[in-house]
Amino acid sequence: MTSAPPTGAPDRPWIPRFWYGMGCGTWLRLLARHGWAIAPARLPMALAIASAGVFNSTMAAVQRARFGRRIAATPLRDDPIIIVGHWRSGTTLMHELLALDERHTFPHTYACFAPTHFLTSERMVAPWLRRLLPDRRPMDNMPAGLARPQEEEFALCNMGIPSPYLTMLFPNQAPRYDDYLDLAGVAEAARQAWLDHLLHFYRCVCLARPGRLVLKSPLHTARLQYLLRVFPRARMVHLVRHPHDLCASTLALWRRLYRDQALQLPQYQNLLSNVVQTHGRMYRAFNATAATLSPGQCCEVRYEDLRHDPLREVRRVYETLELGALDNVQPALERYWETARHHQRNAFTLDAAARAQVDHAWAWYFQKYGYTETPTDLRRA
């Protein structure tokens, strides 16, 4: 793959990483599980996360004592909106747009990075963190902020639940958490623990701000069958994108995240084959579940259409999924897009060998979603 140099926020070693919300015990067990294989250059990062872990463990105990009963008693509506689709397919943009509806609630960045104590600590900690965090995501220049919508997979990581995202920490080792991509190979007790922690986090989110949950995680694309057991009336928004652009942007995403989040100096081995294989596994699970959905339960959106006319696509989502009137949300959507429409996306391309591999492995995706071999959109991340 060839690509433009990574853009966005410059590297700043003091910026908190995804893992700064882990408790001390969770962090130390994770390091031990990976044989303490920390590159010397990343030791300061590991020590900083361990130090933050002492604070996290203390504040988690405070939150349990203060809010434990209220969290357990907080009801969850059984019709959340779940945004799914492969990484870099437009799920973040859709999450931002749907979160503008005041009838909705959503996990925000601080909640996902401090899932065990955000109800207690947000007012105290968030103002200080804002001074350290960049105002744009380094992988794609999208606006960032502690109050903006975030995917709850980071909350699971920080709660000590296995996740494929933990591969970012030790990218030079063999992946250890791939069973949690689709949960198919996970023992029933472990799968129930995964679900219990996720529902606990959702209750915390709804306690902070009641409403219909708007959830987003690319990994949920492969887990819908388990989420639907708990939320039988859930609505899905499924994002798709031209495979060449999708793959090129995903490769750039993992390269940037491995570089910024790892405790090792990443070697970037087998990235292309991993992306191609993960896509196939993800969509085998998704297609099997999608075939069981009721009419009007899932709305498919092409990334190219969303970028071209987001207001039209959001209206179509509301109509298809019967989410209610959009009139009161229209002004907020227009204000958001007036600001976001000029955002400069990063440019990435695939070389000929990578394109050939994608064309072969994802041929069904080209056909099903009406894409040709030449992208109709600019190759932008």
VOPAGU-2260 file (C-alpha; in pm, 1 decimal, decimal comma):
REM VOPAGU-2260
SITE   aa  ch    i         X         Y         Z
SITE  MET   A    0       0,0       0,0       0,0
SITE  THR   A    1     111,5     353,8     -68,5
SITE  SER   A    2     -23,7     644,2     128,2
SITE  ALA   A    3      20,2    1004,1     217,9
SITE  PRO   A    4     207,0    1067,4     542,4
SITE  PRO   A    5     -14,6    1055,9     851,4
SITE  THR   A    6    -170,7    1390,6     924,8
SITE  GLY   A    7    -376,2    1535,6    1204,8
SITE  ALA   A    8    -251,0    1612,8    1552,6
SITE  PRO   A    9     128,2    1596,3    1584,6
SITE  ASP   A   10     277,5    1326,9    1805,8
SITE  ARG   A   11     273,1    1437,3    2168,3
SITE  PRO   A   12     387,8    1172,9    2415,2
SITE  TRP   A   13     192,1    1323,1    2704,4
SITE  ILE   A   14    -145,1    1276,2    2531,2
SITE  PRO   A   15    -345,4    1008,1    2719,2
SITE  ARG   A   16    -381,0     678,6    2536,9
SITE  PHE   A   17    -690,5     459,9    2511,5
SITE  TRP   A   18    -576,4     254,0    2808,7
SITE  TYR   A   19    -555,4     531,8    3066,7
SITE  GLY   A   20    -895,7     427,7    3203,1
SITE  MET   A   21    -791,4      79,0    3314,2
SITE  GLY   A   22    -780,4     -14,7    3680,2
SITE  CYS   A   23    -444,0    -106,6    3824,3
SITE  GLY   A   24    -524,1    -477,2    3853,8
SITE  THR   A   25    -659,3    -493,7    3499,1
SITE  TRP   A   26    -346,6    -327,3    3361,2
SITE  LEU   A   27    -100,4    -548,6    3549,4
SITE  ARG   A   28    -285,0    -868,9    3453,4
SITE  LEU   A   29    -279,5    -760,1    3089,7
SITE  LEU   A   30      94,3    -695,6    3096,8
SITE  ALA   A   31     160,7   -1031,6    3264,8
SITE  ARG   A   32     -51,7   -1211,6    3006,7
SITE  HIS   A   33     172,7   -1071,0    2734,2
SITE  GLY   A   34     497,5   -1151,6    2913,8
SITE  TRP   A   35     577,3    -789,8    2997,2
SITE  ALA   A   36     700,0    -749,2    2637,4
SITE  ILE   A   37     736,8    -371,4    2655,8
SITE  ALA   A   38     981,3    -186,6    2434,9
SITE  PRO   A   39    1219,4      28,8    2642,9
SITE  ALA   A   40    1102,4     339,0    2458,5
SITE  ARG   A   41     744,5     269,2    2573,1
SITE  LEU   A   42     822,4     211,8    2942,3
SITE  PRO   A   43     722,5     569,3    3038,9
SITE  MET   A   44     384,9     512,6    2875,1
SITE  ALA   A   45     336,0     183,1    3061,5
SITE  LEU   A   46     427,6     342,6    3393,8
SITE  ALA   A   47     196,1     638,7    3332,0
SITE  ILE   A   48     -95,6     404,4    3261,5
SITE  ALA   A   49     -16,1     204,5    3575,6
SITE  SER   A   50     -15,1     525,7    3778,5
SITE  ALA   A   51    -349,2     627,9    3631,6
SITE  GLY   A   52    -472,4     279,1    3722,1
SITE  VAL   A   53    -441,5     352,6    4092,9
SITE  PHE   A   54    -669,3     653,8    4048,3
SITE  ASN   A   55    -911,9     451,8    3832,3
SITE  SER   A   56    -939,6     170,3    4085,6
SITE  THR   A   57   -1002,6     416,2    4367,9
SITE  MET   A   58   -1265,2     612,4    4178,6
SITE  ALA   A   59   -1435,0     290,6    4062,3
SITE  ALA   A   60   -1484,9     194,6    4425,6
SITE  VAL   A   61   -1630,3     538,0    4495,5
SITE  GLN   A   62   -1873,2     505,7    4203,6
SITE  ARG   A   63   -1986,3     159,1    4314,2
SITE  ALA   A   64   -2057,7     290,0    4662,8
SITE  ARG   A   65   -2229,1     604,1    4543,2
SITE  PHE   A   66   -2423,5     485,7    4237,6
SITE  GLY   A   67   -2425,0     105,8    4250,2
SITE  ARG   A   68   -2795,4      62,4    4331,7
SITE  ARG   A   69   -2907,8     337,4    4098,5
SITE  ILE   A   70   -2706,5     189,5    3810,2
SITE  ALA   A   71   -2856,4    -155,4    3865,8
SITE  ALA   A   72   -3207,5      -7,4    3871,0
SITE  THR   A   73   -3165,5     205,2    3556,9
SITE  PRO   A   74   -3389,2      69,5    3277,0
SITE  LEU   A   75   -3270,8      19,0    2922,6
SITE  ARG   A   76   -3504,2      68,7    2628,7
SITE  ASP   A   77   -3510,6    -237,9    2406,6
SITE  ASP   A   78   -3493,5     -39,2    2081,2
SITE  PRO   A   79   -3147,3     119,7    2063,5
SITE  ILE   A   80   -3000,7     231,8    1733,0
SITE  ILE   A   81   -2689,5      27,3    1656,5
SITE  ILE   A   82   -2456,7     166,6    1389,5
SITE  VAL   A   83   -2252,3    -106,2    1223,5
SITE  GLY   A   84   -2017,6    -144,8     932,4
SITE  HIS   A   85   -1648,8    -204,3     874,3
SITE  TRP   A   86   -1394,0      42,1    1005,7
SITE  ARG   A   87   -1365,7     356,0     790,0
SITE  SER   A   88   -1709,3     307,4     633,2
SITE  GLY   A   89   -1860,3     623,3     780,4
SITE  THR   A   90   -1984,8     489,2    1113,6
SITE  THR   A   91   -1830,1     778,4    1308,3
SITE  LEU   A   92   -2001,0    1039,7    1092,3
SITE  MET   A   93   -2336,8     864,1    1125,5
SITE  HIS   A   94   -2288,8     837,3    1502,6
SITE  GLU   A   95   -2220,9    1210,5    1525,4
SITE  LEU   A   96   -2529,3    1293,8    1318,8
SITE  LEU   A   97   -2774,1    1070,6    1507,0
SITE  ALA   A   98   -2639,2    1189,4    1841,7
SITE  LEU   A   99   -2762,2    1541,5    1760,3
SITE  ASP   A  100   -3119,3    1431,5    1835,4
SITE  GLU   A  101   -3191,9    1534,2    2195,9
SITE  ARG   A  102   -3418,5    1231,1    2233,0
SITE  HIS   A  103   -3110,6    1012,2    2200,3
SITE  THR   A  104   -2830,4     930,3    2440,6
SITE  PHE   A  105   -2490,2     786,8    2359,6
SITE  PRO   A  106   -2156,5     684,8    2512,4
SITE  HIS   A  107   -1923,2     981,2    2491,7
SITE  THR   A  108   -1545,3     977,0    2485,8
SITE  TYR   A  109   -1485,5    1038,5    2853,4
SITE  ALA   A  110   -1735,4     767,3    2948,4
SITE  CYS   A  111   -1564,6     515,0    2721,2
SITE  PHE   A  112   -1218,2     598,2    2851,7
SITE  ALA   A  113   -1326,3     604,5    3218,3
SITE  PRO   A  114   -1613,2     354,6    3213,3
SITE  THR   A  115   -1587,1     246,1    3576,7
SITE  HIS   A  116   -1611,3     592,0    3729,6
SITE  PHE   A  117   -1721,3     858,7    3480,2
SITE  LEU   A  118   -2042,4     925,8    3672,8
SITE  THR   A  119   -1829,7    1031,9    3969,4
SITE  SER   A  120   -1519,5    1181,1    3811,8
SITE  GLU   A  121   -1621,7    1358,1    3492,2
SITE  ARG   A  122   -1674,6    1704,3    3640,7
SITE  MET   A  123   -1343,3    1683,9    3822,1
SITE  VAL   A  124   -1121,0    1524,0    3555,8
SITE  ALA   A  125   -1262,0    1622,3    3215,6
SITE  PRO   A  126   -1158,7    1992,6    3233,2
SITE  TRP   A  127    -795,9    1889,6    3290,3
SITE  LEU   A  128    -798,0    1624,9    3018,9
SITE  ARG   A  129    -927,6    1870,7    2761,5
SITE  ARG   A  130    -598,3    2056,9    2790,7
SITE  LEU   A  131    -402,5    1745,3    2691,3
SITE  LEU   A  132    -617,0    1601,5    2415,4
SITE  PRO   A  133    -600,5    1712,2    2049,6
SITE  ASP   A  134    -913,5    1868,1    1905,6
SITE  ARG   A  135    -899,6    1635,9    1602,9
SITE  ARG   A  136    -853,9    1263,1    1566,8
SITE  PRO   A  137    -501,5    1195,1    1436,6
SITE  MET   A  138    -608,8     914,0    1203,4
SITE  ASP   A  139    -861,4    1110,9     997,4
SITE  ASN   A  140    -875,6    1477,3    1109,7
SITE  MET   A  141   -1234,3    1435,6    1233,6
SITE  PRO   A  142   -1323,7    1661,5    1529,5
SITE  ALA   A  143   -1254,7    1503,5    1868,7
SITE  GLY   A  144   -1363,8    1586,9    2219,5
SITE  LEU   A  145   -1452,6    1428,0    2550,9
SITE  ALA   A  146   -1825,2    1496,1    2507,8
SITE  ARG   A  147   -1847,5    1365,2    2150,4
SITE  PRO   A  148   -1991,6    1021,4    2065,6
SITE  GLN   A  149   -1749,3     731,4    2100,6
SITE  GLU   A  150   -1756,9     357,4    2038,6
SITE  GLU   A  151   -1809,2     148,9    2348,6
SITE  GLU   A  152   -1541,9    -108,8    2262,2
SITE  PHE   A  153   -1293,1     115,1    2440,6
SITE  ALA   A  154   -1510,0      99,3    2751,0
SITE  LEU   A  155   -1496,3    -280,3    2744,2
SITE  CYS   A  156   -1116,4    -271,4    2714,6
SITE  ASN   A  157   -1088,1     -39,8    3011,5
SITE  MET   A  158   -1328,1    -255,3    3213,5
SITE  GLY   A  159   -1096,0    -553,3    3169,5
SITE  ILE   A  160   -1303,5    -740,2    2910,0
SITE  PRO   A  161   -1107,9    -909,5    2627,7
SITE  SER   A  162   -1133,5    -730,1    2295,4
SITE  PRO   A  163    -957,6    -751,4    1958,1
SITE  TYR   A  164    -860,2    -388,5    2017,8
SITE  LEU   A  165    -609,8    -501,2    2279,4
SITE  THR   A  166    -396,1    -626,6    1990,3
SITE  MET   A  167    -295,5    -262,0    1949,1
SITE  LEU   A  168     -93,0    -286,2    2270,2
SITE  PHE   A  169     124,7    -575,5    2156,0
SITE  PRO   A  170      99,4    -570,8    1774,8
SITE  ASN   A  171     413,0    -783,1    1724,0
SITE  GLN   A  172     261,7   -1077,6    1911,9
SITE  ALA   A  173       4,4   -1319,0    1775,0
SITE  PRO   A  174    -351,0   -1190,0    1830,8
SITE  ARG   A  175    -500,4   -1333,7    2151,7
SITE  TYR   A  176    -852,5   -1197,2    2153,0
SITE  ASP   A  177    -985,1   -1271,6    1804,1
SITE  ASP   A  178   -1265,7   -1489,5    1943,9
SITE  TYR   A  179   -1424,1   -1168,5    2071,4
SITE  LEU   A  180   -1466,8   -1039,7    1717,1
SITE  ASP   A  181   -1786,2   -1240,4    1669,2
SITE  LEU   A  182   -1806,9   -1418,2    2010,2
SITE  ALA   A  183   -1866,2   -1748,4    1828,4
SITE  GLY   A  184   -1571,1   -1926,0    1990,6
SITE  VAL   A  185   -1617,1   -1772,8    2335,0
SITE  ALA   A  186   -1740,3   -1997,4    2618,1
SITE  GLU   A  187   -2093,6   -1924,0    2732,6
SITE  ALA   A  188   -1984,4   -1798,6    3075,8
SITE  ALA   A  189   -1730,9   -1560,1    2921,8
SITE  ARG   A  190   -1985,0   -1442,9    2664,8
SITE  GLN   A  191   -2232,8   -1370,4    2943,3
SITE  ALA   A  192   -1964,7   -1177,5    3134,0
SITE  TRP   A  193   -1899,4    -973,0    2818,6
SITE  LEU   A  194   -2268,2    -894,7    2786,8
SITE  ASP   A  195   -2313,4    -816,2    3156,7
SITE  HIS   A  196   -2030,9    -562,2    3150,0
SITE  LEU   A  197   -2166,5    -405,4    2832,1
SITE  LEU   A  198   -2518,2    -370,5    2975,9
SITE  HIS   A  199   -2377,6    -228,4    3298,9
SITE  PHE   A  200   -2198,3      37,8    3097,2
SITE  TYR   A  201   -2514,8     115,5    2899,4
SITE  ARG   A  202   -2703,2     162,7    3227,1
SITE  CYS   A  203   -2437,8     407,9    3343,1
SITE  VAL   A  204   -2478,7     602,0    3017,9
SITE  CYS   A  205   -2857,6     610,2    3055,4
SITE  LEU   A  206   -2833,2     711,7    3419,9
SITE  ALA   A  207   -2623,1    1011,0    3319,4
SITE  ARG   A  208   -2862,5    1102,1    3037,6
SITE  PRO   A  209   -3183,8     903,7    2972,2
SITE  GLY   A  210   -3294,5     839,6    2616,3
SITE  ARG   A  211   -3276,8     595,8    2330,1
SITE  LEU   A  212   -2922,5     465,0    2303,7
SITE  VAL   A  213   -2730,6     534,1    1984,4
SITE  LEU   A  214   -2445,0     282,9    1977,5
SITE  LYS   A  215   -2156,4     244,0    1739,1
SITE  SER   A  216   -1890,8     -22,8    1712,2
SITE  PRO   A  217   -1755,5    -183,0    1395,2
SITE  LEU   A  218   -1710,4    -502,3    1597,2
SITE  HIS   A  219   -2085,2    -515,5    1666,2
SITE  THR   A  220   -2125,1    -586,8    1293,7
SITE  ALA   A  221   -2026,2    -944,9    1379,0
SITE  ARG   A  222   -2208,8    -958,6    1715,3
SITE  LEU   A  223   -2561,1    -854,5    1626,8
SITE  GLN   A  224   -2711,3   -1193,4    1700,2
SITE  TYR   A  225   -2613,2   -1161,6    2066,5
SITE  LEU   A  226   -2720,8    -799,7    2099,5
SITE  LEU   A  227   -3059,3    -881,1    1946,8
SITE  ARG   A  228   -3123,7   -1134,7    2222,5
SITE  VAL   A  229   -3119,3    -846,4    2468,5
SITE  PHE   A  230   -3258,3    -576,4    2237,0
SITE  PRO   A  231   -3508,2    -753,5    2011,5
SITE  ARG   A  232   -3648,4    -426,0    1874,9
SITE  ALA   A  233   -3309,0    -269,8    1802,5
SITE  ARG   A  234   -3270,5     -71,2    1480,9
SITE  MET   A  235   -2954,8    -103,4    1273,2
SITE  VAL   A  236   -2783,3     145,8    1043,7
SITE  HIS   A  237   -2534,8     -37,5     823,2
SITE  LEU   A  238   -2262,8     164,1     647,0
SITE  VAL   A  239   -2082,8      41,2     333,4
SITE  ARG   A  240   -1803,5     194,7     126,8
SITE  HIS   A  241   -1611,0     122,7    -192,1
SITE  PRO   A  242   -1378,5    -170,5    -105,1
SITE  HIS   A  243   -1060,1      -6,7    -236,5
SITE  ASP   A  244   -1113,3     304,4     -27,6
SITE  LEU   A  245   -1233,0      97,9     267,5
SITE  CYS   A  246    -924,6    -121,8     272,5
SITE  ALA   A  247    -673,2     158,8     210,9
SITE  SER   A  248    -819,2     371,6     487,0
SITE  THR   A  249    -838,0      78,4     729,7
SITE  LEU   A  250    -472,5      -7,1     671,6
SITE  ALA   A  251    -378,8     352,8     745,3
SITE  LEU   A  252    -596,9     346,3    1057,0
SITE  TRP   A  253    -424,3      40,4    1205,6
SITE  ARG   A  254     -79,8     172,7    1118,6
SITE  ARG   A  255    -151,5     495,3    1302,0
SITE  LEU   A  256    -312,6     324,4    1603,5
SITE  TYR   A  257     -32,8      69,0    1635,0
SITE  ARG   A  258     220,4     350,1    1623,1
SITE  ASP   A  259      43,5     563,2    1883,6
SITE  GLN   A  260    -108,6     306,2    2120,1
SITE  ALA   A  261     137,4      14,7    2134,1
SITE  LEU   A  262     380,7     -81,8    2407,9
SITE  GLN   A  263     602,5    -222,2    2133,1
SITE  LEU   A  264     761,1     -63,8    1828,4
SITE  PRO   A  265     524,0    -208,1    1567,3
SITE  GLN   A  266     652,6    -406,8    1272,2
SITE  TYR   A  267     318,6    -391,4    1083,6
SITE  GLN   A  268     336,0    -755,6     979,1
SITE  ASN   A  269      47,9    -914,8     785,5
SITE  LEU   A  270    -168,0    -604,1     807,2
SITE  LEU   A  271    -326,9    -646,5     464,7
SITE  SER   A  272    -410,2   -1014,8     508,1
SITE  ASN   A  273    -550,6    -944,8     855,3
SITE  VAL   A  274    -775,9    -669,3     722,6
SITE  VAL   A  275    -898,8    -885,4     435,8
SITE  GLN   A  276    -964,8   -1188,8     657,2
SITE  THR   A  277   -1130,2    -987,9     935,3
SITE  HIS   A  278   -1367,3    -829,4     683,8
SITE  GLY   A  279   -1469,5   -1172,3     558,7
SITE  ARG   A  280   -1527,3   -1309,2     907,1
SITE  MET   A  281   -1717,6   -1000,7    1015,0
SITE  TYR   A  282   -1955,1   -1017,9     719,1
SITE  ARG   A  283   -2018,1   -1388,6     740,9
SITE  ALA   A  284   -2164,5   -1323,4    1084,4
SITE  PHE   A  285   -2344,9   -1007,0     975,7
SITE  ASN   A  286   -2503,4   -1159,4     666,7
SITE  ALA   A  287   -2634,2   -1455,1     866,5
SITE  THR   A  288   -2800,4   -1222,2    1118,2
SITE  ALA   A  289   -2923,7    -969,2     862,1
SITE  ALA   A  290   -3122,5   -1245,9     693,9
SITE  THR   A  291   -3332,1   -1282,0    1011,5
SITE  LEU   A  292   -3418,1    -912,5    1057,6
SITE  SER   A  293   -3769,4    -779,1    1017,1
SITE  PRO   A  294   -3849,6    -533,8     736,5
SITE  GLY   A  295   -3763,8    -182,2     843,6
SITE  GLN   A  296   -3520,3    -297,9    1112,2
SITE  CYS   A  297   -3202,7    -216,6     918,4
SITE  CYS   A  298   -3118,3      74,7     689,6
SITE  GLU   A  299   -2814,7      52,0     461,2
SITE  VAL   A  300   -2624,0     369,6     379,6
SITE  ARG   A  301   -2342,3     413,1     131,0
SITE  TYR   A  302   -2054,5     622,2     259,3
SITE  GLU   A  303   -2034,9     807,5     -70,5
SITE  ASP   A  304   -2402,3     910,6     -43,3
SITE  LEU   A  305   -2359,3    1012,0     320,3
SITE  ARG   A  306   -2066,7    1238,5     235,2
SITE  HIS   A  307   -2248,8    1389,2     -63,0
SITE  ASP   A  308   -2578,6    1465,6     112,5
SITE  PRO   A  309   -2582,3    1372,1     483,3
SITE  LEU   A  310   -2912,7    1547,0     554,4
SITE  ARG   A  311   -3092,1    1342,0     290,4
SITE  GLU   A  312   -2940,6    1018,3     416,2
SITE  VAL   A  313   -3026,2    1090,2     780,1
SITE  ARG   A  314   -3384,9    1164,3     680,6
SITE  ARG   A  315   -3396,4     833,2     494,0
SITE  VAL   A  316   -3264,3     655,1     805,8
SITE  TYR   A  317   -3537,4     813,4    1018,6
SITE  GLU   A  318   -3806,8     716,3     771,7
SITE  THR   A  319   -3684,7     361,1     716,0
SITE  LEU   A  320   -3638,5     283,6    1085,8
SITE  GLU   A  321   -3941,7     485,9    1198,6
SITE  LEU   A  322   -3740,1     692,9    1444,5
SITE  GLY   A  323   -3991,8     974,3    1468,0
SITE  ALA   A  324   -4008,8    1326,8    1336,0
SITE  LEU   A  325   -3686,1    1489,8    1223,7
SITE  ASP   A  326   -3809,1    1848,3    1210,8
SITE  ASN   A  327   -3670,9    1950,6    1550,9
SITE  VAL   A  328   -3332,2    1796,0    1468,4
SITE  GLN   A  329   -3296,5    1957,1    1125,1
SITE  PRO   A  330   -3138,7    2285,3    1246,0
SITE  ALA   A  331   -2873,3    2098,9    1448,9
SITE  LEU   A  332   -2795,8    1875,5    1150,5
SITE  GLU   A  333   -2756,3    2175,0     923,3
SITE  ARG   A  334   -2526,7    2354,6    1169,7
SITE  TYR   A  335   -2313,5    2043,1    1216,6
SITE  TRP   A  336   -2270,5    1982,6     847,0
SITE  GLU   A  337   -2195,6    2344,2     767,9
SITE  THR   A  338   -1892,3    2306,3     995,1
SITE  ALA   A  339   -1794,3    1949,3     905,9
SITE  ARG   A  340   -1834,8    1966,1     528,9
SITE  HIS   A  341   -1501,4    2146,3     483,3
SITE  HIS   A  342   -1300,5    1898,8     690,0
SITE  GLN   A  343    -992,4    1786,2     498,4
SITE  ARG   A  344    -975,1    1409,8     477,3
SITE  ASN   A  345    -649,5    1218,0     445,9
SITE  ALA   A  346    -569,9    1052,9     112,2
SITE  PHE   A  347    -471,4     683,6      87,1
SITE  THR   A  348    -443,5     440,4    -202,3
SITE  LEU   A  349    -376,3      70,2    -257,3
SITE  ASP   A  350    -101,4     -60,0    -479,2
SITE  ALA   A  351    -185,9    -299,1    -763,6
SITE  ALA   A  352    -113,3    -618,0    -566,9
SITE  ALA   A  353    -330,8    -508,5    -276,1
SITE  ARG   A  354    -614,2    -409,1    -510,2
SITE  ALA   A  355    -601,6    -749,5    -674,3
SITE  GLN   A  356    -623,8    -922,1    -335,8
SITE  VAL   A  357    -919,4    -708,6    -232,9
SITE  ASP   A  358   -1093,8    -759,4    -567,3
SITE  HIS   A  359   -1070,4   -1134,7    -525,5
SITE  ALA   A  360   -1155,1   -1166,9    -157,6
SITE  TRP   A  361   -1432,1    -906,4    -149,4
SITE  ALA   A  362   -1587,5    -975,0    -489,5
SITE  TRP   A  363   -1922,2   -1051,5    -326,1
SITE  TYR   A  364   -1914,1    -711,3    -149,7
SITE  PHE   A  365   -1856,3    -529,5    -479,8
SITE  GLN   A  366   -2154,8    -709,1    -626,5
SITE  LYS   A  367   -2394,6    -689,7    -332,3
SITE  TYR   A  368   -2349,3    -317,2    -270,6
SITE  GLY   A  369   -2319,1    -209,5    -633,4
SITE  TYR   A  370   -1956,9    -101,6    -651,1
SITE  THR   A  371   -1737,5    -117,8    -959,4
SITE  GLU   A  372   -1362,8    -171,9    -963,3
SITE  THR   A  373   -1304,2     204,3    -991,3
SITE  PRO   A  374   -1404,9     407,1    -684,9
SITE  THR   A  375   -1660,8     677,2    -754,7
SITE  ASP   A  376   -1546,7     881,6    -455,2
SITE  LEU   A  377   -1208,0    1039,0    -396,7
SITE  ARG   A  378    -980,0     803,5    -209,7
SITE  ARG   A  379   -1016,5     984,7     118,0
SITE  ALA   A  380    -997,7     844,2     466,8
